[in-house]
Amino acid sequence: MQKSLKTTQLLDLSETISSEIFSEKVYPWQVLSDLSLFIVSLGRKLPQEKYIFFKENIWVAKNAKISETASICGPAIIDEESEIRHSAFIRPNVIIGKNVVVGNSTEVKNSILFNKVQVPHYNYVGDSILGFKSHLGAGVILSNIKSDKTKIMVRGEKAIDTNLQKLGSIIGDFVEIGCNSVLNPGTIIGKNSVIYPLCSVRGVIGEDCIFKSESCIVKKQNYSG
């Protein structure tokens, strides 16, 4: 099973307003420390005919839908045709792509959501990157800090020290995460993979996989139901 870790193996960079931040970065999590300054720099360049300066260091596309009960803290960019629903909590350093849904009671911080991502019901997205058309089922948690507060390792074929104390998940394009699953800090999910509901996931899951449990991960083409 191919276990991809590099940015270009996991993510279609044409499907985000933030593609520039990934240049010269081998691994996607390397951009998370730079998000705050990048958002402010990018926001100041956005065309005024399409975006409004919502409040300090927050830029919102004019055709985005923002619930009156949503809370948005800058720096943040919310791109075109996206929807921020009732009681969503957008904490600092977030880029929301085009046609994204951030749903009721969902919390997002220090993260990039590529175009057409859906985090629609009771989700926590901390220090994470979600690829094009990825989807979190209701109640999915992307945990971003270890209980012992030590630096996070990405554990694929070999362990890579991220030098980050907080890192959630890197989720590739077209990934589906089932309801009430928990992705542990430093989890990487390859493109087109599916995580069953009620799973606890850690490490690196290859692309085109179906994850039922740690002991049962199958390739999609070999799956018979």
HUTA-V777313 format. One record per residue. N is the residue number from 0. PHI is phi in whole degrees, -180 to 180 (NA if undefined). BURIAL is 1 if it has 9 or more other ideal C-beta (glycine too) atoms within 8 Angstrom, else 0. D_LAST is the distance of its C-alpha to the last C-alpha in whole Angstrom. Layout:
BEGIN
N;PHI;BURIAL;D_LAST
N;PHI;BURIAL;D_LAST
END
This chain:
BEGIN
0;NA;0;19
1;-70;0;22
2;-109;1;23
3;-87;1;25
4;-122;1;28
5;-76;0;31
6;-52;1;31
7;-71;0;31
8;-83;1;27
9;-103;1;26
10;-133;1;28
11;-89;0;29
12;-72;1;33
13;-77;0;34
14;-107;1;32
15;-156;1;34
16;-72;1;38
17;-101;1;38
18;-56;1;37
19;-62;0;41
20;-67;1;40
21;-85;1;38
22;-63;0;40
23;67;0;41
24;-109;1;38
25;-74;0;36
26;-112;1;34
27;-63;1;33
28;-65;1;34
29;-68;0;37
30;-84;1;38
31;-65;1;38
32;-71;0;41
33;-102;0;43
34;-63;1;41
35;-59;1;44
36;-65;0;47
37;-64;1;44
38;-61;1;44
39;-63;1;47
40;-64;0;48
41;-67;1;46
42;-59;1;46
43;-68;0;50
44;-97;0;49
45;-67;1;47
46;-67;0;49
47;-68;0;50
48;-73;0;50
49;-114;0;46
50;-127;1;46
51;-114;0;48
52;-83;0;49
53;-65;0;48
54;-167;0;50
55;-51;0;50
56;59;1;48
57;-129;1;46
58;-119;1;45
59;-130;1;43
60;-61;1;42
61;-63;0;44
62;-99;0;41
63;-76;1;39
64;-111;0;39
65;-119;1;40
66;-64;1;40
67;-63;0;43
68;-93;0;42
69;-74;1;40
70;-115;0;42
71;-126;1;42
72;-114;0;44
73;-85;1;45
74;-73;1;44
75;-159;1;42
76;-129;1;41
77;-119;1;39
78;-86;1;38
79;-63;1;38
80;64;1;36
81;-86;1;34
82;-131;1;34
83;-109;1;35
84;-90;1;35
85;-50;0;36
86;64;1;37
87;-66;1;36
88;-125;1;37
89;-98;1;38
90;-87;1;40
91;-59;1;42
92;70;1;40
93;-132;1;38
94;-117;1;37
95;-103;1;35
96;-76;1;34
97;-76;1;34
98;55;0;32
99;-95;1;30
100;-114;1;30
101;-110;1;31
102;-92;1;30
103;-59;1;32
104;62;1;33
105;-86;1;31
106;-116;1;33
107;-132;1;34
108;-146;1;36
109;46;1;37
110;-144;1;34
111;-121;1;33
112;-109;1;31
113;-69;1;30
114;-58;1;30
115;64;1;28
116;-73;1;26
117;-128;1;25
118;-127;1;26
119;-92;1;27
120;-147;1;27
121;56;0;28
122;-102;1;27
123;-118;1;30
124;-125;1;30
125;-116;1;32
126;50;1;34
127;-135;1;31
128;-131;1;30
129;-115;1;27
130;-76;1;26
131;-50;1;26
132;61;1;24
133;-75;1;22
134;-143;1;21
135;-104;1;21
136;-69;1;20
137;-57;1;23
138;81;1;24
139;-72;1;23
140;-118;1;26
141;-102;1;27
142;-67;1;29
143;-124;1;32
144;-147;1;34
145;-75;0;34
146;-64;0;36
147;-94;0;39
148;63;0;39
149;-82;0;39
150;-61;0;38
151;-94;1;35
152;-103;1;33
153;-94;1;30
154;-109;1;29
155;-103;1;27
156;-66;0;28
157;-139;0;31
158;-83;0;33
159;-118;1;34
160;-79;0;37
161;-80;1;37
162;62;0;40
163;-114;1;38
164;-82;0;39
165;-124;1;36
166;-154;1;33
167;-84;1;30
168;-127;1;27
169;-109;1;27
170;-113;1;24
171;-70;1;23
172;-60;1;23
173;65;1;20
174;-84;1;18
175;-117;1;16
176;-112;1;17
177;-73;1;16
178;-55;1;19
179;62;1;21
180;-82;1;20
181;-120;1;23
182;-100;1;23
183;-75;1;26
184;-53;1;29
185;81;1;29
186;-79;1;25
187;-122;1;24
188;-116;1;21
189;-71;1;21
190;-53;1;20
191;65;1;17
192;-91;1;15
193;-128;1;13
194;-109;1;14
195;-63;1;12
196;-61;0;15
197;63;0;18
198;-97;1;18
199;-108;0;21
200;-120;1;21
201;-146;0;23
202;85;1;24
203;-115;1;23
204;-105;1;19
205;-67;1;19
206;-77;1;18
207;58;1;15
208;-112;1;13
209;-118;1;11
210;-100;1;13
211;-101;0;11
212;-164;0;15
213;-60;0;18
214;-94;0;16
215;-139;0;13
216;-125;1;13
217;-124;1;11
218;-76;1;12
219;-58;1;10
220;-70;0;11
221;-100;0;9
222;-88;0;6
223;-117;0;4
224;100;0;0
END
